[in-house]
Amino acid sequence: QVQLVESGGGLVQAGVSLRLSCAVSGLTFSTWVMAWFRQSPGKEREFVAATSGSGMLTRYADSVEGRATISRDNAKNTVYLQMNSLKPEDTAVYYCAAGLKIGQRSTDFNAWGQGTQVTVSS
């Protein structure tokens, strides 16, 4: 079975940093594009960042450009999202996703984790 398990979320104050992790099993990790999305209550799922199988290509949403870094360790089958200078508007459930190409649509991704909650207080 393909499994994606996010971790690292929590309650933090604005301005601090957080690193989310996503452990992946059940697929050939290095061949898959990995991405992070986020979703707040009552809102659509929003693209955050994506990286190619090699990690050499990345894409970021404008809302996190300059504050977020997506990376992956293919030896550990793990993808990370480093978020700096967190803002209250970053509060959301963050989801890890796997897909075949770098895209910004949720439909571009086939496998999803259950999410990890990030809450940023002002």
VOPAGU-2260 file (C-alpha; in pm, 1 decimal, decimal comma):
REM VOPAGU-2260
SITE   aa  ch    i         X         Y         Z
SITE  GLN   A    0       0,0       0,0       0,0
SITE  VAL   A    1     112,0     354,2     -73,2
SITE  GLN   A    2     137,3     552,1     246,7
SITE  LEU   A    3     229,0     911,9     314,3
SITE  VAL   A    4     257,2    1016,9     677,2
SITE  GLU   A    5     308,0    1379,6     770,7
SITE  SER   A    6     457,3    1498,3    1096,2
SITE  GLY   A    7     604,0    1808,8    1253,2
SITE  GLY   A    8     299,8    2028,7    1285,7
SITE  GLY   A    9     204,7    2209,8    1600,5
SITE  LEU   A   10     116,6    2536,9    1766,0
SITE  VAL   A   11     377,2    2807,8    1715,9
SITE  GLN   A   12     405,5    3182,7    1742,8
SITE  ALA   A   13     425,0    3408,8    1441,5
SITE  GLY   A   14     776,5    3467,5    1317,9
SITE  VAL   A   15     920,3    3130,5    1410,7
SITE  SER   A   16    1016,9    2841,3    1186,9
SITE  LEU   A   17     882,9    2492,1    1147,6
SITE  ARG   A   18     988,1    2188,0     949,9
SITE  LEU   A   19     729,9    1940,6     834,1
SITE  SER   A   20     819,1    1588,9     728,7
SITE  CYS   A   21     643,5    1334,5     511,0
SITE  ALA   A   22     750,6     971,9     521,5
SITE  VAL   A   23     656,5     776,1     209,8
SITE  SER   A   24     630,3     404,2     152,3
SITE  GLY   A   25     485,4     177,2    -113,3
SITE  LEU   A   26     623,3     351,4    -421,7
SITE  THR   A   27     952,5     415,8    -596,4
SITE  PHE   A   28    1000,8     743,1    -418,4
SITE  SER   A   29    1270,1     897,1    -638,1
SITE  THR   A   30    1052,8     873,1    -950,9
SITE  TRP   A   31     766,3    1074,6    -804,5
SITE  VAL   A   32     706,7    1444,8    -780,0
SITE  MET   A   33     634,1    1537,6    -421,5
SITE  ALA   A   34     430,8    1833,6    -311,0
SITE  TRP   A   35     279,8    2008,2     -14,1
SITE  PHE   A   36     -70,5    2148,2      -4,4
SITE  ARG   A   37    -260,0    2311,7     276,0
SITE  GLN   A   38    -622,3    2360,1     364,4
SITE  SER   A   39    -802,4    2579,3     613,5
SITE  PRO   A   40   -1160,9    2517,4     727,0
SITE  GLY   A   41   -1408,5    2621,7     462,1
SITE  LYS   A   42   -1141,8    2678,5     198,4
SITE  GLU   A   43   -1016,7    2486,6    -101,3
SITE  ARG   A   44    -696,7    2292,5     -80,0
SITE  GLU   A   45    -411,4    2525,4    -173,6
SITE  PHE   A   46     -82,2    2444,0    -341,3
SITE  VAL   A   47     226,0    2529,5    -136,5
SITE  ALA   A   48     533,3    2372,7    -296,1
SITE  ALA   A   49     650,8    2086,0    -515,2
SITE  THR   A   50     976,6    1921,4    -607,6
SITE  SER   A   51    1083,4    1686,4    -885,9
SITE  GLY   A   52    1196,0    1331,6    -823,4
SITE  SER   A   53    1560,0    1433,9    -811,5
SITE  GLY   A   54    1489,2    1740,4    -600,9
SITE  MET   A   55    1655,2    1962,6    -859,5
SITE  LEU   A   56    1337,0    2140,5    -964,0
SITE  THR   A   57    1110,1    2322,0    -723,1
SITE  ARG   A   58     798,9    2532,2    -743,3
SITE  TYR   A   59     641,4    2752,7    -478,3
SITE  ALA   A   60     318,3    2935,1    -429,8
SITE  ASP   A   61     347,1    3312,7    -423,3
SITE  SER   A   62     213,9    3313,2     -69,8
SITE  VAL   A   63     518,4    3126,4      61,8
SITE  GLU   A   64     787,6    3230,2    -186,7
SITE  GLY   A   65    1100,1    3326,1       3,2
SITE  ARG   A   66     978,5    3170,3     325,9
SITE  ALA   A   67     941,5    2804,5     232,7
SITE  THR   A   68    1187,2    2542,9     117,7
SITE  ILE   A   69    1086,3    2202,0      -6,7
SITE  SER   A   70    1349,1    1930,9      -6,8
SITE  ARG   A   71    1370,5    1555,5     -18,2
SITE  ASP   A   72    1595,2    1278,7      99,9
SITE  ASN   A   73    1544,6     994,2    -143,6
SITE  ALA   A   74    1755,2     760,0      67,8
SITE  LYS   A   75    1504,4     806,3     349,2
SITE  ASN   A   76    1191,0     829,2     133,2
SITE  THR   A   77    1111,5    1156,9     302,7
SITE  VAL   A   78    1010,4    1500,4     180,8
SITE  TYR   A   79    1034,5    1812,1     395,0
SITE  LEU   A   80     880,8    2154,7     405,6
SITE  GLN   A   81    1077,7    2417,9     592,4
SITE  MET   A   82     865,3    2720,6     674,1
SITE  ASN   A   83    1022,8    3036,0     809,0
SITE  SER   A   84     871,5    3359,8     933,8
SITE  LEU   A   85     540,4    3192,0     992,2
SITE  LYS   A   86     229,3    3404,6     977,4
SITE  PRO   A   87    -118,4    3345,9    1119,1
SITE  GLU   A   88    -242,6    3303,0     762,0
SITE  ASP   A   89     -18,4    2997,1     734,2
SITE  THR   A   90    -249,8    2820,6     976,4
SITE  ALA   A   91    -387,3    2513,0     801,8
SITE  VAL   A   92    -370,7    2139,7     775,9
SITE  TYR   A   93     -67,6    2061,4     563,7
SITE  TYR   A   94     -85,4    1763,4     330,5
SITE  CYS   A   95     188,3    1574,7     154,5
SITE  ALA   A   96     114,1    1446,5    -196,6
SITE  ALA   A   97     280,4    1237,9    -467,0
SITE  GLY   A   98     228,6    1278,9    -840,7
SITE  LEU   A   99     371,7    1220,9   -1184,6
SITE  LYS   A  100     456,8    1579,0   -1276,8
SITE  ILE   A  101     515,5    1913,0   -1114,1
SITE  GLY   A  102     182,9    2087,5   -1101,2
SITE  GLN   A  103     -23,1    2313,1    -880,7
SITE  ARG   A  104    -354,1    2132,0    -907,5
SITE  SER   A  105    -460,1    1877,9    -651,7
SITE  THR   A  106    -570,2    1655,4    -940,7
SITE  ASP   A  107    -207,3    1630,8   -1052,6
SITE  PHE   A  108    -134,6    1422,5    -746,1
SITE  ASN   A  109    -241,9    1067,4    -687,2
SITE  ALA   A  110    -150,5     983,3    -330,1
SITE  TRP   A  111    -211,8    1189,3     -19,9
SITE  GLY   A  112    -129,3    1183,7     344,4
SITE  GLN   A  113    -373,8    1252,5     623,7
SITE  GLY   A  114    -225,6    1590,2     706,1
SITE  THR   A  115     -59,8    1761,6     998,6
SITE  GLN   A  116    -203,1    2067,9    1170,1
SITE  VAL   A  117      -1,5    2388,4    1177,9
SITE  THR   A  118    -140,1    2667,1    1393,2
SITE  VAL   A  119      34,1    3003,8    1402,4
SITE  SER   A  120     -66,9    3246,0    1674,3
SITE  SER   A  121     -25,1    3620,6    1641,3
